[in-house]
Amino acid sequence: MEKQIDINKVITASRTLKVLAHPIRIKIVEYLEEGEKNVGAIQDYIGLEQAVTSQHLKLMFTKGLLKRRREGNFIYYSIHNEILEGILHCIRDCKNP
């Protein structure tokens, strides 16, 4: 039998997956893999209104998946949780049913 996963990793993964359980949020994280982006660029990429985009970003920020910084009137977001890249890798490697 393989070694059991550390309970702290299980808890972190569970919390992260709960937040990512929306297709738009997965697309946002995928876009942010390229590097830091401002809200307008993220909005253009996902094609939603600014208010809806900001709601998704705020949730991911408050749950610790993203970090943000302000520069003048712009807010920039980037990936803060290293588990996200592993999750995206798993999603990409999944075979379609």
Number of C-alpha atoms within 10 A of each C-alpha: 3 4 5 7 8 8 9 9 11 12 11 12 14 12 14 19 15 10 16 20 10 11 8 15 18 18 16 23 23 16 18 17 15 10 12 17 20 17 17 15 13 23 18 12 12 14 11 13 11 13 10 11 20 16 11 16 22 17 14 22 18 10 15 15 22 20 18 17 12 10 9 6 5 12 13 17 24 21 25 14 15 10 16 21 14 10 16 16 12 11 11 9 9 9 7 4 3
